[in-house]
Structure formats: C-alpha cells, structure tokens
Amino acid sequence: MHIFIINPRAGNGRAKRTFSKITKSELYQNLKSTYYFTRYPGHAEEIAKHVSEDSEPEAIIVIGGDGTIHEVLNGLENSSVPVAFIPGGSGNDFARGCNIKGSPVEVLHDIIKSKKDSPYWIGNYKQDDMPVRKFVNSIGFGFDAQIADTVNKSFYKNIFNRLGIGTFSYVIALIQVLIHFKPMTIVVDINQQKRKITNCWMVTTGNHPYYGGGMKIMPNAKIQPNILPILIIQDISKWKVLSLFITVFIGKHQMFKEVEILETTGFTIVSDQELFYQVDGQTDTCRTCIVSKQEEVVKLKGTNIR
Ligand SMILES: Nc1ncnc2c1ncn2[C@@H]1O[C@H](COP(=O)(O)OP(=O)(O)OP(=O)(O)O)[C@@H](O)[C@H]1O
C-alpha cells in the first residue's frame, strides 16, 4: 500500500493540482494506494506518525513543499518505511537538493519503479528545553532567519509565487531586514572549541546546498553521514551583504573574507538574547540550540542523489 500525504495549501494550491494530475494517470490508477489531505499546520506530522506506527506501507509519498516534508519526517515513527517526495511547494529546496526532476507523473514513475532506496541523512536540533526535532534542509540563525520570517509574513510572497518568481520575495525581504538588522553576539561551540562571535550576521548549516528557493547557501554540503558544514558571516558592512547575496545564487559567496565555512559533526549556539532561527523555512526564536547529524538514515525513493 502506498500512502499519499498532500498539503493542499502548498505552493498556493500547486500540490493539490499536482495530485489531481497524478490521479488521472494509469500508473496511479493501477496502484494500491490511499491518500490524506492535510487540514491544518502540523497535520502532516500527525498523519505520518499514525500511518508509520500502525502499518508497514510500501512508501509514504509526500506532495507539498519543504514545510510538508519537514512535518512528515518529524512524524515518521518507523525509519524502515520509505518516503518519497513529489514537489508541489513554492521553494522546493528539498527536491532540488535530492535532484528530483520531471513531471509529477514521471516522478511517481521513478518512485514506483525504483528498486533501490537512497539513504538521506537529516539533521537534529534541540532548542532550549524542547524535545529533539529534525531538519530536512537547513537550520539558520540570525539574518537569514529574519528574512525567512519577513517573507512568511509578507503580502507579496503569494503574489510572487503565483507569478513563478518566488525568489524575488527573498530579495525584497533582504532589503527590508537589512535596514534594521543588528548583528548579534553569540557563543558557538564547534568541534569542541568555544568561540565568541561578535558582530555576527548569521550561522547556518544544511544537509544539502540549497535554501530560499534555490540559493546555493552551502555550496559544499553533500547528502552524507556525520558531516555538517557550518557557514558563519561576521564583520560585514550592509552594502557588502547586498553583493554577497547576489553571489549566493551561484554559490560564490565563499570568496568574501567575511564568510567562513567549517566542517563539523555538530555545534551548539548560545545567545544572551532571543535568537531568530529558521528551520526548513519556518521561523521561531531560542536562546540555545544544539545541532547535529542524525545517525539513523531516512530511506528515500525516486531520487537521483549523486
Ligand atoms: N490545510 C492546511 N491549511 C493551512 N496550512 C496548512 C495546511 N496543511 C499544511 N499546512 C501548512 O502549510 C505550510 C506550508 O507548506 P509547505 O512549506 O509545504 O509549502 P510552501 O511554503 O508552498 O513550499 P516551500 O516550503 O517549498 O516554499 C506548512 O508549514 C504546513 O504546516
């Protein structure tokens, strides 16, 4: 039995339309399957928990965006259940990172016909005294989190998404945040060494290179066990931040001397003040956060991970 979880709100209804196209295919009609539409934020997590606890589905097929796959992988109770993803969101960085390409029916074909699952190493994060959760794409603290928050609350996100230029929202939000942003002072424990970073703009890590709808923020990140690259930006002028973010799209921002990328197995970030963070595009605040790579793999179906 294949189980579809569809977020009808993802991509302004794109996921719903994608599922509707799929249901018309012979491939779907010959498949033993059932489906669930999510009804509210957090529902995909509940559905994934329930179906992976109570049964052994052949695969859970997610149709949505990064927020939906984030919820499903956080709800997954049984890591032997394979998961597959058909992009239907607005940013779709997870699909980009896993090299999932083609029309929805082609992607479904790859999922159903693939003989081998690909391992995917997700990350864990633990904010303050909250339970450990998982991040699928990236987690970032500071400037990028404030941009994500501004985009999520903006009136223009849906307009640009509908026009197919969703990344433009990030450019506008970047300028809005840039005007008021105050760099932070944090302590980061990386590779058993504590560093106090003053005038810090952002600290970000990811399981693959992409975020913000295609920005290659972690150019060297690979889908791999144990290693988490960490990117730190500090002591940079506001004008330089603008030019830096232009180069992020082609992954060349490493050439700025204010950008540092280190390899870690995990890190802890501590701040005296509430710290904005984004995880897979959703935002919140915390004072401390422990970030690491999860040892247990997620089994992915239908990807072309290189
Ligand atoms: N029925 C629903 N009504 C409102 N929100 C929902 C519903 N179902 C799920 N959600 C929420 O929708 C949010 C956005 O979903 P998702 O991130 O998958 O789409 P997106 O934002 O369009 O894509 P991306 O993150 O790739 O840019 C999720 O955080 C999820 O909690």
The ligand as a Gaussian input file, in Angstrom:
#p B3LYP/6-31G(d) Opt

LIG

0 1
 N       -4.762000      22.606000       5.249000
 C       -3.822000      23.473000       5.618000
 N       -4.138000      24.778000       5.839000
 C       -3.203000      25.692000       6.157000
 N       -1.886000      25.387000       6.300000
 C       -1.527000      24.101000       6.096000
 C       -2.451000      23.087000       5.750000
 N       -1.790000      21.919000       5.628000
 C       -0.478000      22.186000       5.879000
 N       -0.320000      23.491000       6.168000
 C        0.926000      24.238000       6.428000
 O        1.358000      24.791000       5.206000
 C        2.715000      25.208000       5.400000
 C        3.407000      25.430000       4.096000
 O        3.618000      24.224000       3.441000
 P        4.885000      23.962000       2.535000
 O        6.115000      24.539000       3.163000
 O        4.900000      22.520000       2.219000
 O        4.528000      24.772000       1.218000
 P        5.210000      26.054000       0.586000
 O        5.516000      27.053000       1.654000
 O        4.352000      26.490000      -0.544000
 O        6.538000      25.448000      -0.045000
 P        8.121000      25.664000       0.288000
 O        8.289000      25.495000       1.769000
 O        8.793000      24.600000      -0.518000
 O        8.413000      27.060000      -0.166000
 C        3.305000      24.130000       6.272000
 O        4.092000      24.718000       7.266000
 C        2.095000      23.398000       6.862000
 O        2.134000      23.350000       8.270000

